Amino acid sequence: MTRSTKIIAALAAALATSGTVAFPAYAAEAGKVSAVSYADLDLASTDGAASLKKRVERAARDVCTFEGDRSLDGAMEAKACAKVAAARAMPQVELALAKAGTQLADNGRITVAAH
């Protein structure tokens, strides 16, 4: 292995672990998932689209609730977790909105997960 290959490998390893170092509180809640149903919504309407986004944001808060931690740090970590979870679910929301009223409509569920 050449010197430049070793440097690249070390940088890749550092980048691969940077996500877990930056958000250690999320690791405790990893695996918490919520399915958000929107089968009852008319996604072609403005109200339906807004309702779906609110449901996703509520689910993100639910999966990011840290049980037993009532500290300010815990609340801030939960809020940050919810923001990330909602942001990661938004591509699914946008896809559902794009498919609204077409033959390509899917099963009516979006997955929101704590990260």
C-alpha positions as CSV (number, residue, x, y, z in Angstrom):
1,M,0.0,0.0,0.0
2,T,1.4,3.4,-1.0
3,R,1.6,6.4,1.3
4,S,-1.2,8.2,-0.6
5,T,-3.4,5.1,-0.5
6,K,-2.9,5.0,3.3
7,I,-3.8,8.7,3.7
8,I,-6.9,8.2,1.6
9,A,-7.9,5.2,3.6
10,A,-7.4,7.1,6.9
11,L,-9.5,10.0,5.6
12,A,-12.3,7.7,4.5
13,A,-12.3,6.0,7.9
14,A,-12.5,9.4,9.6
15,L,-15.3,10.6,7.4
16,A,-17.2,7.3,7.9
17,T,-17.2,7.8,11.7
18,S,-17.8,11.5,11.8
19,G,-21.6,11.1,11.7
20,T,-21.6,9.0,14.9
21,V,-19.3,11.3,16.7
22,A,-21.4,14.4,15.7
23,F,-24.7,13.0,17.0
24,P,-24.0,10.7,19.9
25,A,-27.5,11.2,21.5
26,Y,-29.2,9.8,18.4
27,A,-27.5,6.4,18.9
28,A,-29.6,5.7,22.0
29,E,-32.8,6.1,20.0
30,A,-31.6,4.5,16.7
31,G,-34.1,2.0,15.5
32,K,-37.2,3.9,16.6
33,V,-39.5,4.0,13.6
34,S,-42.9,5.3,12.9
35,A,-45.1,4.8,9.8
36,V,-47.2,7.8,8.8
37,S,-50.3,6.9,6.9
38,Y,-51.7,9.4,4.3
39,A,-54.2,7.1,2.6
40,D,-57.0,9.3,3.9
41,L,-55.6,12.5,2.6
42,D,-56.1,14.2,-0.8
43,L,-52.5,15.0,-1.5
44,A,-53.5,17.0,-4.6
45,S,-55.0,19.7,-2.3
46,T,-53.0,22.2,-0.4
47,D,-54.6,21.2,2.9
48,G,-53.8,17.5,2.3
49,A,-50.2,18.2,1.5
50,A,-49.9,20.5,4.7
51,S,-51.6,17.7,6.8
52,L,-49.1,15.2,5.6
53,K,-46.1,17.4,6.4
54,K,-47.6,18.0,9.9
55,R,-48.0,14.3,10.4
56,V,-44.4,13.6,9.5
57,E,-43.2,16.4,11.8
58,R,-45.3,14.9,14.7
59,A,-44.0,11.4,14.0
60,A,-40.4,12.8,14.0
61,R,-41.0,14.3,17.4
62,D,-42.5,11.0,18.7
63,V,-39.6,8.9,17.5
64,C,-37.1,11.3,19.0
65,T,-38.5,11.5,22.4
66,F,-35.9,10.5,24.9
67,E,-37.7,8.8,27.7
68,G,-36.7,9.8,31.2
69,D,-34.4,12.7,30.2
70,R,-36.1,16.0,31.2
71,S,-32.9,18.1,31.1
72,L,-32.4,21.1,28.8
73,D,-29.7,19.2,27.0
74,G,-32.1,16.3,26.5
75,A,-34.8,18.6,25.1
76,M,-32.3,20.2,22.7
77,E,-31.1,16.8,21.5
78,A,-34.7,15.6,21.0
79,K,-35.4,18.7,19.0
80,A,-32.3,18.3,16.8
81,C,-33.1,14.6,16.3
82,A,-36.7,15.4,15.2
83,K,-35.4,18.0,12.8
84,V,-33.1,15.4,11.2
85,A,-35.7,12.7,11.2
86,A,-38.3,15.0,9.5
87,A,-35.7,16.2,6.9
88,R,-34.8,12.6,6.1
89,A,-38.5,11.7,5.6
90,M,-39.2,14.8,3.3
91,P,-38.0,13.1,0.1
92,Q,-40.7,10.5,0.7
93,V,-43.2,13.3,1.2
94,E,-42.2,15.0,-1.9
95,L,-42.4,11.8,-3.9
96,A,-45.9,11.1,-2.5
97,L,-47.0,14.7,-3.4
98,A,-45.5,14.3,-6.9
99,K,-47.4,11.1,-7.4
100,A,-50.7,12.4,-6.0
101,G,-53.6,11.8,-8.3
102,T,-51.7,9.6,-10.7
103,Q,-51.6,5.9,-11.5
104,L,-48.3,5.8,-9.7
105,A,-49.7,6.4,-6.2
106,D,-48.2,4.0,-3.7
107,N,-49.2,2.3,-0.5
108,G,-49.9,5.5,1.5
109,R,-47.2,5.3,4.1
110,I,-44.1,7.2,4.9
111,T,-41.4,5.9,7.3
112,V,-40.0,8.3,9.9
113,A,-37.0,7.0,11.9
114,A,-34.8,8.4,14.6
115,H,-31.2,8.7,13.6
